Amino acid sequence: MTRLDKIIYYCQIYAIFLIMKKILCFGDSNTYGFNPKDGSRYNINTRWAGRLKNDCEVTEAGCNNRTAFSDNPAGNNFIGYKILPEYLKQHFDYIIVQIGINDLQKTYNVNLTDFEKGMKEFFNIIKYYSPSSKVIILAPCVIRGNILDSYFKLFFDENSIEKSKLIFPVYKKIAEQNNYSLINLNEITTVSDIDGLHYTQDQHEIIFNTVKELINL
Protein backbone atom coordinates (compact mmCIF):
# COMPACT_ATOMS: atom_id res chain seq x y z
CA MET A 1 0.00 0.00 0.00
CA THR A 2 1.43 3.33 -1.02
CA ARG A 3 1.48 6.39 1.21
CA LEU A 4 -1.36 7.90 -0.82
CA ASP A 5 -3.39 4.71 -0.52
CA LYS A 6 -2.92 4.79 3.25
CA ILE A 7 -4.06 8.41 3.43
CA ILE A 8 -7.17 7.63 1.39
CA TYR A 9 -7.89 4.57 3.51
CA TYR A 10 -7.67 6.43 6.81
CA CYS A 11 -9.71 9.33 5.43
CA GLN A 12 -12.45 6.87 4.52
CA ILE A 13 -12.38 5.33 8.00
CA TYR A 14 -12.56 8.79 9.58
CA ALA A 15 -15.45 9.77 7.33
CA ILE A 16 -17.38 6.66 8.35
CA PHE A 17 -16.71 7.45 11.99
CA LEU A 18 -18.03 10.99 11.57
CA ILE A 19 -21.32 9.92 10.01
CA MET A 20 -22.02 7.11 12.49
CA LYS A 21 -24.85 7.93 14.86
CA LYS A 22 -23.72 8.46 18.46
CA ILE A 23 -26.14 6.75 20.81
CA LEU A 24 -26.45 6.54 24.58
CA CYS A 25 -28.37 3.52 25.86
CA PHE A 26 -29.21 4.36 29.47
CA GLY A 27 -31.16 2.18 31.81
CA ASP A 28 -31.37 -0.69 34.23
CA SER A 29 -30.67 -4.43 34.01
CA ASN A 30 -32.71 -4.86 30.83
CA THR A 31 -30.41 -2.37 29.12
CA TYR A 32 -27.38 -3.98 30.75
CA GLY A 33 -28.45 -7.35 29.36
CA PHE A 34 -29.25 -9.41 32.45
CA ASN A 35 -29.84 -13.06 31.59
CA PRO A 36 -32.74 -14.41 33.70
CA LYS A 37 -31.54 -17.99 33.26
CA ASP A 38 -28.33 -17.63 35.26
CA GLY A 39 -27.79 -13.98 36.19
CA SER A 40 -24.97 -13.51 33.70
CA ARG A 41 -24.76 -10.75 31.13
CA TYR A 42 -25.80 -11.49 27.57
CA ASN A 43 -22.93 -11.07 25.16
CA ILE A 44 -22.61 -8.06 22.86
CA ASN A 45 -24.23 -9.93 19.98
CA THR A 46 -27.31 -10.80 22.04
CA ARG A 47 -28.26 -7.84 24.22
CA TRP A 48 -30.21 -5.20 22.28
CA ALA A 49 -27.94 -2.29 23.19
CA GLY A 50 -24.79 -4.23 22.32
CA ARG A 51 -26.06 -5.18 18.88
CA LEU A 52 -26.51 -1.51 17.97
CA LYS A 53 -22.71 -1.24 18.03
CA ASN A 54 -22.58 -2.97 14.65
CA ASP A 55 -23.93 0.19 13.02
CA CYS A 56 -23.47 3.03 15.52
CA GLU A 57 -21.10 4.47 18.07
CA VAL A 58 -22.86 3.29 21.21
CA THR A 59 -22.27 4.02 24.87
CA GLU A 60 -23.89 1.24 26.86
CA ALA A 61 -24.96 2.60 30.23
CA GLY A 62 -27.14 -0.11 31.68
CA CYS A 63 -26.81 -1.04 35.35
CA ASN A 64 -28.43 -3.82 37.34
CA ASN A 65 -30.92 -2.55 39.95
CA ARG A 66 -30.67 1.08 38.79
CA THR A 67 -33.56 3.33 39.71
CA ALA A 68 -34.59 6.46 37.84
CA PHE A 69 -35.34 8.81 40.75
CA SER A 70 -35.36 6.79 43.99
CA ASP A 71 -32.28 7.10 46.16
CA ASN A 72 -30.91 3.58 45.86
CA PRO A 73 -28.69 2.74 48.88
CA ALA A 74 -26.26 0.94 46.55
CA GLY A 75 -24.73 4.29 45.53
CA ASN A 76 -24.78 6.99 42.88
CA ASN A 77 -24.13 4.67 39.93
CA PHE A 78 -27.40 2.94 40.79
CA ILE A 79 -29.39 6.19 40.91
CA GLY A 80 -30.37 7.37 37.45
CA TYR A 81 -30.76 11.08 38.09
CA LYS A 82 -27.41 11.27 39.88
CA ILE A 83 -25.25 9.41 37.33
CA LEU A 84 -26.96 10.51 34.11
CA PRO A 85 -25.34 13.99 33.96
CA GLU A 86 -21.92 12.33 33.82
CA TYR A 87 -22.85 10.61 30.57
CA LEU A 88 -24.41 13.75 29.12
CA LYS A 89 -21.13 15.68 29.22
CA GLN A 90 -20.70 14.51 25.62
CA HIS A 91 -23.12 14.91 22.74
CA PHE A 92 -25.33 12.07 21.55
CA ASP A 93 -27.52 12.02 18.46
CA TYR A 94 -29.88 9.63 20.22
CA ILE A 95 -30.54 8.89 23.86
CA ILE A 96 -32.45 5.66 24.41
CA VAL A 97 -33.89 5.28 27.90
CA GLN A 98 -35.27 2.13 29.51
CA ILE A 99 -35.72 2.78 33.23
CA GLY A 100 -38.28 3.13 36.01
CA ILE A 101 -39.32 -0.39 36.91
CA ASN A 102 -36.93 -0.60 39.89
CA ASP A 103 -38.54 2.47 41.41
CA LEU A 104 -41.53 0.19 42.00
CA GLN A 105 -39.61 -1.98 44.44
CA LYS A 106 -41.45 -2.34 47.72
CA THR A 107 -38.72 -0.63 49.74
CA TYR A 108 -39.33 2.72 47.98
CA ASN A 109 -43.11 2.57 48.41
CA VAL A 110 -43.82 5.11 45.65
CA ASN A 111 -47.35 5.87 44.55
CA LEU A 112 -48.31 6.83 41.00
CA THR A 113 -48.08 10.54 41.79
CA ASP A 114 -44.55 10.03 43.11
CA PHE A 115 -43.70 8.01 40.04
CA GLU A 116 -44.88 10.68 37.60
CA LYS A 117 -43.09 13.46 39.47
CA GLY A 118 -39.86 11.45 39.66
CA MET A 119 -39.88 10.45 36.01
CA LYS A 120 -40.55 14.02 34.88
CA GLU A 121 -37.61 15.24 36.95
CA PHE A 122 -35.43 12.49 35.47
CA PHE A 123 -36.24 13.47 31.89
CA ASN A 124 -35.78 17.15 32.73
CA ILE A 125 -32.10 16.31 33.17
CA ILE A 126 -31.93 15.20 29.54
CA LYS A 127 -33.76 18.36 28.45
CA TYR A 128 -31.24 20.48 30.35
CA TYR A 129 -28.00 18.77 29.31
CA SER A 130 -28.92 17.45 25.85
CA PRO A 131 -31.70 19.58 24.35
CA SER A 132 -30.72 18.74 20.77
CA SER A 133 -30.57 14.96 21.19
CA LYS A 134 -33.37 12.77 19.91
CA VAL A 135 -34.83 10.79 22.78
CA ILE A 136 -36.42 7.36 22.56
CA ILE A 137 -38.27 6.03 25.61
CA LEU A 138 -38.68 2.29 26.00
CA ALA A 139 -41.66 2.01 28.33
CA PRO A 140 -41.08 -1.16 30.39
CA CYS A 141 -43.17 -4.28 30.31
CA VAL A 142 -45.57 -5.11 33.09
CA ILE A 143 -44.01 -7.25 35.81
CA ARG A 144 -45.35 -10.80 35.68
CA GLY A 145 -46.76 -12.60 38.70
CA ASN A 146 -44.15 -15.35 38.56
CA ILE A 147 -41.63 -12.85 39.93
CA LEU A 148 -43.01 -13.85 43.32
CA ASP A 149 -41.60 -17.33 42.77
CA SER A 150 -38.13 -16.01 41.93
CA TYR A 151 -35.22 -14.43 43.77
CA PHE A 152 -36.66 -10.99 42.97
CA LYS A 153 -39.55 -11.52 45.39
CA LEU A 154 -37.11 -9.99 47.89
CA PHE A 155 -37.51 -6.67 46.06
CA PHE A 156 -40.95 -6.72 44.44
CA ASP A 157 -44.40 -7.62 45.76
CA GLU A 158 -48.01 -7.72 44.57
CA ASN A 159 -48.24 -3.93 44.82
CA SER A 160 -45.21 -3.60 42.55
CA ILE A 161 -46.93 -5.77 39.96
CA GLU A 162 -50.15 -3.77 40.11
CA LYS A 163 -48.30 -0.45 39.84
CA SER A 164 -46.38 -1.70 36.81
CA LYS A 165 -49.72 -2.09 35.02
CA LEU A 166 -50.49 1.60 35.51
CA ILE A 167 -47.29 3.45 34.62
CA PHE A 168 -47.38 3.45 30.82
CA PRO A 169 -49.51 6.63 30.67
CA VAL A 170 -46.70 8.44 32.52
CA TYR A 171 -44.19 7.56 29.80
CA LYS A 172 -46.72 8.46 27.11
CA LYS A 173 -47.39 11.85 28.67
CA ILE A 174 -43.69 12.65 28.97
CA ALA A 175 -43.07 11.59 25.37
CA GLU A 176 -45.93 13.72 24.05
CA GLN A 177 -44.97 16.79 26.06
CA ASN A 178 -41.36 16.67 24.88
CA ASN A 179 -41.79 15.31 21.35
CA TYR A 180 -39.89 12.14 22.24
CA SER A 181 -40.28 8.83 20.44
CA LEU A 182 -41.96 6.12 22.48
CA ILE A 183 -41.86 2.34 22.22
CA ASN A 184 -44.35 0.53 24.41
CA LEU A 185 -42.53 -2.74 25.04
CA ASN A 186 -45.82 -4.30 26.17
CA GLU A 187 -47.01 -4.10 22.56
CA ILE A 188 -44.06 -6.00 21.10
CA THR A 189 -42.91 -8.43 23.76
CA THR A 190 -43.18 -9.46 27.42
CA VAL A 191 -40.75 -10.26 30.21
CA SER A 192 -39.68 -13.87 30.60
CA ASP A 193 -41.57 -16.60 32.39
CA ILE A 194 -38.32 -17.38 34.22
CA ASP A 195 -38.31 -14.45 36.64
CA GLY A 196 -41.12 -12.17 35.46
CA LEU A 197 -38.75 -9.21 35.17
CA HIS A 198 -36.07 -9.71 32.54
CA TYR A 199 -35.93 -10.54 28.86
CA THR A 200 -34.87 -13.72 27.11
CA GLN A 201 -32.56 -13.76 24.11
CA ASP A 202 -35.51 -13.82 21.71
CA GLN A 203 -37.06 -10.83 23.45
CA HIS A 204 -33.82 -8.85 23.12
CA GLU A 205 -33.94 -9.64 19.41
CA ILE A 206 -37.40 -8.09 19.15
CA ILE A 207 -36.36 -4.95 21.03
CA PHE A 208 -33.23 -4.55 18.92
CA ASN A 209 -35.13 -4.83 15.64
CA THR A 210 -37.75 -2.32 16.80
CA VAL A 211 -35.15 0.23 17.89
CA LYS A 212 -33.09 -0.33 14.74
CA GLU A 213 -36.11 0.37 12.55
CA LEU A 214 -36.98 3.52 14.49
CA ILE A 215 -33.52 5.08 14.06
CA ASN A 216 -33.32 3.98 10.41
CA LEU A 217 -30.29 1.70 10.56
C-alpha positions as CSV (number, residue, x, y, z in Angstrom):
1,M,0.0,0.0,0.0
2,T,1.4,3.3,-1.0
3,R,1.5,6.4,1.2
4,L,-1.4,7.9,-0.8
5,D,-3.4,4.7,-0.5
6,K,-2.9,4.8,3.2
7,I,-4.1,8.4,3.4
8,I,-7.2,7.6,1.4
9,Y,-7.9,4.6,3.5
10,Y,-7.7,6.4,6.8
11,C,-9.7,9.3,5.4
12,Q,-12.5,6.9,4.5
13,I,-12.4,5.3,8.0
14,Y,-12.6,8.8,9.6
15,A,-15.5,9.8,7.3
16,I,-17.4,6.7,8.3
17,F,-16.7,7.5,12.0
18,L,-18.0,11.0,11.6
19,I,-21.3,9.9,10.0
20,M,-22.0,7.1,12.5
21,K,-24.9,7.9,14.9
22,K,-23.7,8.5,18.5
23,I,-26.1,6.7,20.8
24,L,-26.4,6.5,24.6
25,C,-28.4,3.5,25.9
26,F,-29.2,4.4,29.5
27,G,-31.2,2.2,31.8
28,D,-31.4,-0.7,34.2
29,S,-30.7,-4.4,34.0
30,N,-32.7,-4.9,30.8
31,T,-30.4,-2.4,29.1
32,Y,-27.4,-4.0,30.7
33,G,-28.4,-7.3,29.4
34,F,-29.2,-9.4,32.5
35,N,-29.8,-13.1,31.6
36,P,-32.7,-14.4,33.7
37,K,-31.5,-18.0,33.3
38,D,-28.3,-17.6,35.3
39,G,-27.8,-14.0,36.2
40,S,-25.0,-13.5,33.7
41,R,-24.8,-10.8,31.1
42,Y,-25.8,-11.5,27.6
43,N,-22.9,-11.1,25.2
44,I,-22.6,-8.1,22.9
45,N,-24.2,-9.9,20.0
46,T,-27.3,-10.8,22.0
47,R,-28.3,-7.8,24.2
48,W,-30.2,-5.2,22.3
49,A,-27.9,-2.3,23.2
50,G,-24.8,-4.2,22.3
51,R,-26.1,-5.2,18.9
52,L,-26.5,-1.5,18.0
53,K,-22.7,-1.2,18.0
54,N,-22.6,-3.0,14.6
55,D,-23.9,0.2,13.0
56,C,-23.5,3.0,15.5
57,E,-21.1,4.5,18.1
58,V,-22.9,3.3,21.2
59,T,-22.3,4.0,24.9
60,E,-23.9,1.2,26.9
61,A,-25.0,2.6,30.2
62,G,-27.1,-0.1,31.7
63,C,-26.8,-1.0,35.3
64,N,-28.4,-3.8,37.3
65,N,-30.9,-2.6,39.9
66,R,-30.7,1.1,38.8
67,T,-33.6,3.3,39.7
68,A,-34.6,6.5,37.8
69,F,-35.3,8.8,40.7
70,S,-35.4,6.8,44.0
71,D,-32.3,7.1,46.2
72,N,-30.9,3.6,45.9
73,P,-28.7,2.7,48.9
74,A,-26.3,0.9,46.6
75,G,-24.7,4.3,45.5
76,N,-24.8,7.0,42.9
77,N,-24.1,4.7,39.9
78,F,-27.4,2.9,40.8
79,I,-29.4,6.2,40.9
80,G,-30.4,7.4,37.4
81,Y,-30.8,11.1,38.1
82,K,-27.4,11.3,39.9
83,I,-25.3,9.4,37.3
84,L,-27.0,10.5,34.1
85,P,-25.3,14.0,34.0
86,E,-21.9,12.3,33.8
87,Y,-22.9,10.6,30.6
88,L,-24.4,13.7,29.1
89,K,-21.1,15.7,29.2
90,Q,-20.7,14.5,25.6
91,H,-23.1,14.9,22.7
92,F,-25.3,12.1,21.6
93,D,-27.5,12.0,18.5
94,Y,-29.9,9.6,20.2
95,I,-30.5,8.9,23.9
96,I,-32.5,5.7,24.4
97,V,-33.9,5.3,27.9
98,Q,-35.3,2.1,29.5
99,I,-35.7,2.8,33.2
100,G,-38.3,3.1,36.0
101,I,-39.3,-0.4,36.9
102,N,-36.9,-0.6,39.9
103,D,-38.5,2.5,41.4
104,L,-41.5,0.2,42.0
105,Q,-39.6,-2.0,44.4
106,K,-41.5,-2.3,47.7
107,T,-38.7,-0.6,49.7
108,Y,-39.3,2.7,48.0
109,N,-43.1,2.6,48.4
110,V,-43.8,5.1,45.6
111,N,-47.4,5.9,44.5
112,L,-48.3,6.8,41.0
113,T,-48.1,10.5,41.8
114,D,-44.5,10.0,43.1
115,F,-43.7,8.0,40.0
116,E,-44.9,10.7,37.6
117,K,-43.1,13.5,39.5
118,G,-39.9,11.4,39.7
119,M,-39.9,10.4,36.0
120,K,-40.5,14.0,34.9
121,E,-37.6,15.2,36.9
122,F,-35.4,12.5,35.5
123,F,-36.2,13.5,31.9
124,N,-35.8,17.2,32.7
125,I,-32.1,16.3,33.2
126,I,-31.9,15.2,29.5
127,K,-33.8,18.4,28.4
128,Y,-31.2,20.5,30.3
129,Y,-28.0,18.8,29.3
130,S,-28.9,17.4,25.8
131,P,-31.7,19.6,24.4
132,S,-30.7,18.7,20.8
133,S,-30.6,15.0,21.2
134,K,-33.4,12.8,19.9
135,V,-34.8,10.8,22.8
136,I,-36.4,7.4,22.6
137,I,-38.3,6.0,25.6
138,L,-38.7,2.3,26.0
139,A,-41.7,2.0,28.3
140,P,-41.1,-1.2,30.4
141,C,-43.2,-4.3,30.3
142,V,-45.6,-5.1,33.1
143,I,-44.0,-7.2,35.8
144,R,-45.3,-10.8,35.7
145,G,-46.8,-12.6,38.7
146,N,-44.1,-15.3,38.6
147,I,-41.6,-12.9,39.9
148,L,-43.0,-13.8,43.3
149,D,-41.6,-17.3,42.8
150,S,-38.1,-16.0,41.9
151,Y,-35.2,-14.4,43.8
152,F,-36.7,-11.0,43.0
153,K,-39.5,-11.5,45.4
154,L,-37.1,-10.0,47.9
155,F,-37.5,-6.7,46.1
156,F,-41.0,-6.7,44.4
157,D,-44.4,-7.6,45.8
158,E,-48.0,-7.7,44.6
159,N,-48.2,-3.9,44.8
160,S,-45.2,-3.6,42.6
161,I,-46.9,-5.8,40.0
162,E,-50.1,-3.8,40.1
163,K,-48.3,-0.4,39.8
164,S,-46.4,-1.7,36.8
165,K,-49.7,-2.1,35.0
166,L,-50.5,1.6,35.5
167,I,-47.3,3.4,34.6
168,F,-47.4,3.4,30.8
169,P,-49.5,6.6,30.7
170,V,-46.7,8.4,32.5
171,Y,-44.2,7.6,29.8
172,K,-46.7,8.5,27.1
173,K,-47.4,11.8,28.7
174,I,-43.7,12.7,29.0
175,A,-43.1,11.6,25.4
176,E,-45.9,13.7,24.0
177,Q,-45.0,16.8,26.1
178,N,-41.4,16.7,24.9
179,N,-41.8,15.3,21.4
180,Y,-39.9,12.1,22.2
181,S,-40.3,8.8,20.4
182,L,-42.0,6.1,22.5
183,I,-41.9,2.3,22.2
184,N,-44.4,0.5,24.4
185,L,-42.5,-2.7,25.0
186,N,-45.8,-4.3,26.2
187,E,-47.0,-4.1,22.6
188,I,-44.1,-6.0,21.1
189,T,-42.9,-8.4,23.8
190,T,-43.2,-9.5,27.4
191,V,-40.7,-10.3,30.2
192,S,-39.7,-13.9,30.6
193,D,-41.6,-16.6,32.4
194,I,-38.3,-17.4,34.2
195,D,-38.3,-14.5,36.6
196,G,-41.1,-12.2,35.5
197,L,-38.8,-9.2,35.2
198,H,-36.1,-9.7,32.5
199,Y,-35.9,-10.5,28.9
200,T,-34.9,-13.7,27.1
201,Q,-32.6,-13.8,24.1
202,D,-35.5,-13.8,21.7
203,Q,-37.1,-10.8,23.4
204,H,-33.8,-8.8,23.1
205,E,-33.9,-9.6,19.4
206,I,-37.4,-8.1,19.2
207,I,-36.4,-5.0,21.0
208,F,-33.2,-4.6,18.9
209,N,-35.1,-4.8,15.6
210,T,-37.7,-2.3,16.8
211,V,-35.1,0.2,17.9
212,K,-33.1,-0.3,14.7
213,E,-36.1,0.4,12.5
214,L,-37.0,3.5,14.5
215,I,-33.5,5.1,14.1
216,N,-33.3,4.0,10.4
217,L,-30.3,1.7,10.6
